[in-house]
Amino acid sequence: MSIPKPYQQMKADFPEMMDAYEAFNSACTKAGPLDAKTVALVKLCISMGAGMEGAAHSHCRKALEAGWTADELRHAAFMCAPTIGFPNMMRARGWVHDVIEKQA
């Protein structure tokens, strides 16, 4: 997977801070029983629910790499509707669609 240029630049400019951020992410991932595939889906869903477009795109790519199918990720977006509302789900679904179409 290609790392977005802003992330690469941040890592180049502030390596110690980014190392700490990446270590924190790793510690959170290892703190419980969820496997990598499930973690990828959880992070995508959190990003969609929080309205974070860039994170949703990134986590959608990571979820596909972790083994989720395009149809499963579309379904995850649909599952947001009862919690975050239909318009917000449509926005999140669009983010998933962006990534799926780009990779097709």
Secondary structure, DSSP 8 states (H G I E B T S, - for coil): ----HHHHHHHHH-HHHHHHHHHHHHHHHHTSS--HHHHHHHHHHHHHHHT-HHHHHHHHHHHHHHT--HHHHHHHHHTTHHHH-HHHHHHHHHHHHHHHHHH-
